[in-house]
Amino acid sequence: MENINRSAELMFLKIKKLPFVLFGDKIKAKKEQFRDMRMALRQARIPMSYEMYLSNAVFYSVVTGLFGAILGLIIAYVIVAIVGLPDRITHLTFTQETAWLLQYKTISISIFIVLFMGGLFGMVTYLLFLVYPGFRAGERKGDIDKNLPYAVTYLYALSRGGMNLIEIFRSLSRCSSTYGEVSKEIDVIVRDMDYFGNDLRTALQNICDSTPSSNFRDLMHNLLTVIDSGGDIPTYFRDKSEQYLVRAKVDQKGFLETLGLVAESYVTAFVAGPLFMIILGVMMSVMGSGTDMMIYAIIYAVIPVGSMIFVVMVNIITPGNTGEAPLLPTQSHVGEIIVPETEEKPTFLGFIKSRNSLKFNEMIRDPLKPLREKPILALAVSFPITLLYLIINIYYGMRSPNFIDYIDDKVVFAIYILIIPLMLFHEYKKRKEDKIQEQIPDFLKKLASTNETGMTLRDSIRLMTRSDIGMSKEIKKINNDIEWGLPVNESLIRFANRFRTHFISRSVNLLTKANESSGDIGEVLNVAARDVAAEQELKTERKTNMFIYVVIIYISFMVFVGIIYIISTTFLTEMVKAGEKMAVGSSSGAVPLSLNREKLNMYNRIFFHGALIQGLSSGLIAGVMGEGNALSGLKHSVIMMTIGYLLFTLFVL
């Protein structure tokens, strides 16, 4: 069996190499025509020559083309043999000379479907291969530009501490978990020197030719000029760091203006617009000149889908790192315990047993700790409960004479059961992180001031355990780790890994690397404090400026709910009464309205659903607008849904 698998694998590799054998030389001869492809492959860091890449594109295009042809053959069989062809397919006119084609109509259509599906699959695959390098290079460019200001601060801090430039590059190249694609670009410089024997100047010139980011190219090109002129490298990195800080504030202003435009567009397109279309649809349906399909489509499809598109769009255009930061690498760990064959063996065995039961005991004492650390895990608890709750209520609801009225409230309560635990744990974690992040600049400044007096970092941390600042509890944890024998850097890394925010991880990574290179880290601490304070200022500015748009979303939701409430309780109710009077006096020749009590209840139910869906969607939009996170919008969703639910439950339904 293994020999068969091995033979099949070798056969596949030979088939895969066949396009390169057939087209490799021809592609290589047209080297200038594929200049953009070669550059895109280099910028995307795809480890493959352009002729091999295009040969693979041909190979996989042929494979998917054959798959498409087989699929087309199946479709042709279904259409021709099972469904059957109509007598007249098109409006084409055949002359006497071409009329014979009608005799082979079945075969001609089948061949056309097979060729069309095969060509479509093959062409799409080939185009995707051509587009992918440029798309990947564009993604890398965005990631480089996003992390470049923080990487420049890192370069300045280490160069200010007296570290050699090449060693600084080596250090930064090992920080890909913190600085992303910038570290990978620096790693290209390091590998160019280590494996190809180039000097620093040549390596910098090469990276300027191959990087997808114009900002990174400008940084390296100007660094090359500083090196050639014998300028001061730390001063250059300091100036660049300040330049990027100013640019970040300008970009933030432009981003906030764009975000304001997006908020206004959302209110217009998915609050005011649907409200107008709902009113129009109701009027047309009441007058008998339309159907309710438009109302259903707007409430159950347009509003939720459109809102999700806006959430994704805001997340895409939001600058800066989002999500959970990767764990910083640690060096110290407790390995396997070797039990010696001595009279102290029972003591060691007892220690092993205690260590193995430690996590279990900790879970028993604090079962909610995993949920506080990772709020998304709350869904693992709330989702099964919600599903069980729905199944039970659906079972009992089937016995109810009016299933829709019975199950509506239960669905609302199920949504609450699902999202409220996630909301609570997310808000708890976020408030805790925000409180710590607000104290980080002061923490770094105090460390810098004590370090400048000649104290070591270890002594500075011990001294700060006596201070009364917002993160004193975390400082005590760091000091406890040090007292128990962990190095200072390991203790700081453990602190960063407890929170796993990009904000804290960058600061700790900068601090630990500087501490490794030099004990005199006072200036590095000041730089880190300035960088963190600037980022915190930008974050606060966004929250302040976006608060008005969160208020606007609340107002627009209240207007939406208020108008459909008025339509339900006033306009449609009066229309029903008028329709009943017209029905009584129908002998006079008046045309009765197509609205009765049953249909009024249906509209009230649809409007009730619309208020809930609009509340849930608007809350998520408010979260991404104000705080850059959809989960932060769950609290707004709960508030808005509760307003809509109480309004319709108490006064309409």
TAJO-V805433 format. One record per pair of residues at least 24 apart in sequence whose C-alpha atoms are under 10 Angstrom apart, sorted by the first residue. I is the first residue (numbers start at 1). J is the second residue. Records with the same first field share a line. If there is no record, write none. Layout:
BEGIN
I=J / J
END
This chain:
BEGIN
15=59
16=55 / 56 / 58 / 59 / 60
17=52 / 55 / 56 / 59
18=55 / 56 / 58 / 59
19=51 / 52 / 54 / 55 / 56 / 57 / 58 / 59 / 60 / 62
20=51 / 52 / 53 / 54 / 55 / 56 / 58 / 59
21=52 / 55
22=55
23=51 / 52 / 54 / 55 / 58
24=50 / 51 / 52 / 53 / 54 / 55
25=51
26=51
27=51 / 52 / 54 / 55
28=52
36=133 / 134
37=130 / 131 / 133 / 134
38=133
39=133 / 134 / 137 / 209 / 210 / 211 / 212
40=130 / 131 / 132 / 133 / 134 / 135 / 136 / 137 / 138 / 210 / 211 / 212
41=132 / 133 / 134 / 136 / 137 / 210
42=133 / 134 / 137 / 209 / 210 / 211 / 212
43=133 / 134 / 136 / 137 / 138 / 140 / 141 / 185 / 207 / 209 / 210 / 211 / 212 / 213
44=132 / 133 / 134 / 135 / 136 / 137 / 138 / 139 / 140 / 141 / 210 / 211 / 212
45=133 / 136 / 137 / 140 / 184 / 185 / 188 / 210 / 211 / 212
46=133 / 136 / 137
53=129 / 130
54=126 / 129 / 130
56=126 / 129
57=122 / 125 / 126 / 127 / 128 / 129 / 130
58=122 / 123 / 125 / 126 / 129
59=122 / 125 / 126
60=122 / 125 / 126 / 129
61=118 / 119 / 120 / 121 / 122 / 123 / 124 / 125 / 126 / 127 / 128 / 129
62=118 / 119 / 121 / 122 / 123 / 125 / 126
63=118 / 121 / 122 / 125
64=117 / 118 / 119 / 120 / 121 / 122 / 123 / 124 / 125 / 126
65=114 / 115 / 116 / 117 / 118 / 119 / 120 / 121 / 122 / 123 / 124 / 125 / 126
66=114 / 115 / 117 / 118 / 119 / 121 / 122
67=117 / 118 / 121 / 122
68=113 / 114 / 115 / 116 / 117 / 118 / 119 / 120 / 121 / 122
69=111 / 113 / 114 / 115 / 116 / 117 / 118 / 119 / 120 / 121 / 122
70=114 / 115 / 117 / 118
71=113 / 114 / 117 / 118
72=110 / 111 / 112 / 113 / 114 / 115 / 116 / 117 / 118
73=110 / 111 / 112 / 113 / 114 / 115 / 117 / 118
74=110 / 113 / 114
75=110 / 113 / 114 / 117
76=106 / 107 / 109 / 110 / 111 / 112 / 113 / 114
77=106 / 110 / 113
79=106 / 109 / 110 / 113
80=105 / 106 / 107 / 109 / 110
81=106
85=109
134=212
136=212
137=211 / 212 / 213
138=212 / 213
139=181 / 212
140=180 / 181 / 182 / 184 / 185 / 211 / 212 / 213
141=181 / 182 / 211 / 212 / 213 / 214 / 215 / 216
142=181 / 212 / 213 / 319
143=179 / 180 / 181 / 182 / 213 / 319 / 320 / 321
144=179 / 180 / 181 / 182 / 183 / 184 / 185 / 211 / 212 / 213 / 214 / 215 / 216
145=181 / 182 / 212 / 213 / 214 / 215 / 216 / 319 / 320
146=179 / 180 / 181 / 182 / 248 / 319 / 320 / 321
147=178 / 179 / 180 / 181 / 182 / 183 / 319 / 320 / 321
148=179 / 180 / 181 / 182 / 183 / 213 / 215 / 216 / 219 / 241 / 244
149=179 / 240 / 241 / 242 / 243 / 244 / 245 / 247 / 248 / 531
150=178 / 179 / 182 / 241 / 244 / 245 / 506 / 507 / 510 / 528 / 531 / 532
151=175 / 178 / 179 / 180 / 182 / 183 / 241 / 506 / 510
152=182 / 219 / 236 / 237 / 238 / 239 / 240 / 241 / 242 / 244
153=237 / 238 / 239 / 240 / 241 / 242 / 244 / 245 / 510 / 524 / 527 / 528 / 530 / 531
154=179 / 237 / 241 / 506 / 507 / 509 / 510 / 511 / 513 / 514 / 524 / 527 / 528 / 531
155=233 / 234 / 237 / 238 / 241 / 510
156=233 / 234 / 235 / 236 / 237 / 238 / 239 / 240 / 241 / 524 / 527
157=234 / 237 / 238 / 510 / 511 / 513 / 514 / 521 / 523 / 524 / 525 / 526 / 527 / 528
158=234 / 510 / 511 / 513 / 514 / 515 / 516 / 517 / 518 / 521 / 523 / 524
159=232 / 233 / 234 / 235 / 237 / 238 / 514 / 517 / 524
160=233 / 234 / 235 / 237 / 238 / 514 / 521 / 523 / 524 / 527
161=234 / 514 / 515 / 517 / 518 / 519 / 520 / 521 / 522 / 523 / 524
162=234 / 514 / 517 / 518 / 520
163=234 / 514 / 517 / 518
164=517
165=200 / 233 / 234
166=190 / 193 / 200
167=517
168=513 / 514 / 517
171=513 / 517
172=510 / 513
175=328 / 329 / 506 / 509 / 510 / 513
176=326
177=325 / 326 / 327 / 328 / 329 / 502 / 505 / 506
178=321 / 325 / 326 / 327 / 328 / 502 / 503 / 505 / 506 / 507 / 509 / 510
179=321 / 502 / 506
182=213 / 216
185=210 / 211 / 212 / 213 / 216
186=220
200=224 / 227
201=225 / 227 / 228
238=527
241=527 / 531
242=531
245=530 / 531 / 534 / 535
246=534
248=319 / 534 / 535 / 538
249=534 / 535 / 537 / 538 / 541
251=319
252=318 / 319 / 538 / 539 / 541 / 542
253=538 / 541 / 542 / 545
255=317 / 318 / 319 / 542
256=318 / 541 / 542 / 543 / 545 / 546 / 625
257=545 / 546
258=314 / 317 / 318
259=314 / 317 / 318 / 542 / 545 / 546 / 549 / 624 / 625 / 626
260=545 / 546 / 548 / 549 / 625
261=549
262=310 / 313 / 314 / 549 / 625
263=310 / 314 / 546 / 549 / 550 / 552 / 553 / 621 / 622 / 625
264=549 / 552 / 553
265=310
266=306 / 307 / 310 / 553 / 618 / 621
267=549 / 552 / 553 / 555 / 556 / 557 / 618
268=556
269=302 / 303 / 306 / 307
270=298 / 302 / 303 / 304 / 305 / 306 / 307 / 310 / 614 / 617 / 618
271=303 / 307 / 553 / 556 / 557 / 559 / 560 / 614 / 618
272=556 / 557 / 559 / 560
273=298 / 303
274=298 / 299 / 302 / 303 / 560 / 610
275=299 / 559 / 560 / 561 / 563 / 564 / 610
276=560
278=564 / 607 / 610
279=563 / 564 / 567
282=567 / 572 / 603
283=572
284=594
285=593 / 594 / 595
286=572 / 575 / 576 / 579 / 592 / 593 / 594 / 595 / 596 / 599
287=591 / 592 / 593 / 594 / 595
288=591 / 592 / 593 / 594 / 595
289=594
292=603
295=603 / 606 / 607 / 610
296=606 / 607 / 610
298=610
299=606 / 607 / 609 / 610 / 611 / 612 / 613 / 614
300=606 / 609 / 610 / 613 / 614
301=613
303=610 / 613 / 614 / 617 / 618
304=610 / 613 / 614 / 616 / 617 / 618
305=617
306=617
307=614 / 616 / 617 / 618 / 619 / 620 / 621
308=617 / 618 / 620 / 621 / 630
310=617 / 620 / 621 / 624
311=617 / 618 / 620 / 621 / 622 / 623 / 624 / 625 / 628 / 629 / 630
312=621 / 624 / 630
313=624
314=621 / 624 / 625 / 628 / 629 / 630
315=624 / 625 / 628 / 629 / 630
318=624 / 625 / 628
319=628
320=502 / 535
321=501 / 502 / 503
322=501 / 502 / 628 / 629
323=500 / 501 / 502 / 629
324=374 / 499 / 500 / 501 / 502
325=496 / 497 / 499 / 500 / 501 / 502 / 503 / 504 / 505 / 506
326=497 / 500 / 501 / 502 / 505
327=493 / 494 / 496 / 497 / 498 / 499 / 500 / 501 / 505
328=490 / 493 / 494 / 496 / 497 / 500 / 505 / 506 / 508 / 509
329=490 / 493 / 494 / 497 / 509
330=489 / 490 / 491 / 493 / 494 / 497
331=487 / 489 / 490 / 493
332=486 / 487 / 490 / 491
333=486
368=425
369=425
371=421 / 422 / 424 / 425 / 426 / 429
372=422 / 424 / 425 / 426 / 427 / 428 / 429 / 430
373=425 / 426 / 428 / 429 / 498 / 499 / 500
374=422 / 425 / 426 / 429
375=421 / 422 / 423 / 424 / 425 / 426 / 427 / 428 / 429 / 430 / 631
376=421 / 422 / 423 / 425 / 426 / 631
377=421 / 422 / 425
378=418 / 419 / 420 / 421 / 422 / 423 / 424 / 425 / 426
379=417 / 418 / 419 / 420 / 421 / 422
380=418 / 422
381=418 / 421 / 422
382=414 / 415 / 416 / 417 / 418 / 419 / 420 / 421 / 422
383=414 / 415 / 417 / 418 / 419
384=418
385=414 / 417 / 418
386=411 / 413 / 414 / 415 / 416 / 417 / 418 / 419
387=414 / 417 / 418
388=414
389=413 / 414 / 417
390=414
404=605
405=605 / 653
408=605 / 608 / 609
409=645 / 649
412=609 / 612 / 641 / 642 / 645
415=616 / 638 / 641
416=637 / 638 / 641 / 642
419=631 / 634 / 635 / 637 / 638
420=634 / 635 / 637 / 638
422=631 / 634 / 635
423=631 / 632 / 633 / 634 / 635 / 636 / 637 / 638
424=632 / 634 / 635
426=631 / 632 / 634 / 635
427=631 / 632 / 633 / 634 / 635
429=499
430=632
432=471 / 499
433=499 / 500 / 501 / 503 / 504
434=536
435=470 / 471
436=470 / 471 / 472 / 474 / 499 / 504
437=470 / 471 / 501 / 503 / 504 / 532 / 533 / 536
438=470 / 471 / 532 / 533 / 536 / 537
439=469 / 470 / 471 / 472 / 533
440=470 / 471 / 503 / 504 / 507 / 528 / 529 / 532 / 533 / 536
441=507 / 525 / 526 / 528 / 529 / 530 / 531 / 532 / 533 / 534 / 536
442=469 / 470 / 529 / 530 / 532 / 533
443=469 / 470 / 471 / 472 / 475 / 525 / 529
444=507 / 508 / 511 / 522 / 524 / 525 / 526 / 527 / 528 / 529 / 530 / 532
445=522 / 523 / 525 / 526 / 527 / 528 / 529 / 530
446=522 / 525 / 526 / 529
447=521 / 522 / 525 / 526 / 529
448=520 / 521 / 522 / 523 / 524 / 525 / 526 / 527 / 528 / 529
449=522 / 523 / 525 / 526
450=522
451=519 / 520 / 521 / 522 / 523 / 525
452=520 / 521 / 522 / 523
453=522
454=519 / 520 / 522
455=519 / 520
456=515 / 519 / 520 / 521
457=488 / 489 / 515 / 519 / 520 / 521 / 522
458=482 / 483 / 487 / 488 / 489
461=488
474=498
488=512 / 515
489=513 / 515 / 516
503=531 / 532 / 535 / 536
504=532
506=531 / 532
507=531 / 532
539=627 / 628
540=627
542=625 / 626 / 627 / 628
543=625 / 626 / 627 / 628
544=626 / 627
545=625 / 626
546=622 / 624 / 625 / 626 / 627
547=622 / 625 / 626 / 627
548=626
549=622 / 625 / 626
550=618 / 619 / 621 / 622 / 623 / 624 / 625 / 626 / 627 / 636
551=622 / 626
552=622
553=615 / 618 / 619 / 621 / 622 / 625
554=615 / 618 / 619 / 622 / 636 / 639 / 640
556=618
557=611 / 614 / 615 / 618 / 619 / 640 / 643 / 644
558=611 / 615 / 640 / 643 / 644
560=610 / 611 / 614 / 615 / 644
561=607 / 608 / 610 / 611 / 612 / 614 / 615 / 640 / 643 / 644 / 647 / 648
562=611 / 644 / 647
564=603 / 604 / 607 / 608 / 610 / 611
565=604 / 607 / 608 / 611 / 644 / 647 / 648 / 651 / 652
566=652
567=603 / 604 / 607
568=600 / 601 / 603 / 604 / 605 / 607 / 608 / 648 / 652 / 653
569=600 / 604 / 648 / 651 / 652 / 653
572=596 / 597 / 599 / 600 / 603 / 604
573=597 / 600
575=600
576=600
601=652 / 653
604=648 / 652 / 653
605=648 / 652 / 653
607=644 / 648
608=644 / 645 / 647 / 648 / 649 / 652 / 653
609=641 / 644 / 645 / 648
610=644
611=640 / 641 / 642 / 643 / 644 / 645 / 647 / 648
612=637 / 638 / 640 / 641 / 642 / 643 / 644 / 645
613=637 / 640 / 641 / 644
614=640 / 641 / 644
615=639 / 640 / 641 / 642 / 643 / 644 / 645
616=640 / 641 / 642
617=641
END
